[in-house]
Amino acid sequence: MMRFFQFLLFFYLAAMVASCGKPIADFSFSDENYVAPVSVKFQNNSQNAAQYEWDFGDGSPFASSSTPKHVYSSSGNFIVKLKATKGKKTAVSEQRIQVVAPNDCLIELETDFGTMLVQLSNATPQHRDNFLKLAEEGYFDGMLFHRVIEGFMIQCGDPDSKTAKPDQSLGMGGPGYTVPAEFVDSMFHIRGAICAARQSDQVNPQKRSSGSQFYIVQGKPFSAEDLGIKEAKKGIRYTKEQRDAYTSVGGTPALDREYTVFGHVIAGMEVIDKIAATETDPRDRPKVDVKIIKIRVIK
C-alpha cells in the first residue's frame, strides 16, 4: 500500500512541476507546394500553454485558435509565428511557408553540388520569359559559377565559362543583348533570391540587365537598426514581411532597386551555402570549377 501511495505522489509532483514550467511553442504543417489561393491547416504541437496567438505573416488579423486553418489568397514567402502563453510566461516559434502563384514557373537548377528548385515570378515577365527561353535552349548547361563571394552571392551565366581555362578572367560574356530593368517592390534581395547581373551605372544608367548573367543571393541577417539606415538612405520603406525576412534569414538589401529580382529558390538552399563556401582565387572565381549541369523547366 505504501508503494502505491508513493507512486501516486510521484505522478502528482510531476504534474505539479509540469504545470509550473514554461510553455513550449511548436507547430507544423504539411510539406508541400502551396498554390494560391490555398487553405493551410496548422498543427499545434505546443506544450504547457493556455493561450495561443498566431501571426500568419500576410498582414491578416491574429488568430487564437489552438489548431487554425488560414487561407493565403496570394503568393509570397511568409513567416508564420506562434506565441504560446501561460500566465506571464510566453514562448514563440516561427517557420517560413512558401505560397506560389497559380501560373508561376518552376525550374530545377542542377549543379555539381546538388539541385535547387527555383520559382520565377510573373511580376517580372521579361526576365522570366528570357530566362525560360535560354533554359529551354540548353544555354546555361555546362556554365560555371564564375564569381562566388561567401556571405554575399554566387554568380553564373557567362557563356565564355563553358570552355574557360583555369586562369581565364570571366564575367563579360552574354547573348549580345540586355533586358529592361523590372523593379518590383514585392521582389527583394532576400536569401535565395535569383537576380539579374548588369553593368555599372556609369555605362548603364537605365540599369538594364545582362541577357544571361544572374546571381543567387546568400546574404546575411541584418538588424532592424541597419535596415532603418538603408531605408533612409534609399528612400524606401520595407513591409513587415520584408523586415522579418531580412532580420531572420537575411539577404542583401543594399541591392534592392538596383538590380532586378526575378525569382526565388524555394528548395535546395543548402546548395547555395555549399557553393559559396568553395575556395576562390583573388578574382572570386572558384579554384575548382563548379558548374550548372542542367536547367529543367518544370512548368
Beta strands, then each sheet from edge to edge (+ up, - down):
strand 1: 27-28
strand 2: 34-35
strand 3: 38-41
strand 4: 43-44
strand 5: 51-55
strand 6: 69-72
strand 7: 76-86
strand 8: 89-100
strand 9: 105-111
strand 10: 114-120
strand 11: 147-149
strand 12: 153-156
strand 13: 178-179
strand 14: 193-196
strand 15: 209-210
strand 16: 214-217
strand 17: 261-267
strand 18: 292-297
sheet 1: 1+ 4-
sheet 2: 2+ 8+ 7- 5+
sheet 3: 3+ 6-
sheet 4: 11+ 12- 16+ 14- 17+ 10- 9+ 18-
sheet 5: 13+ 15-
end
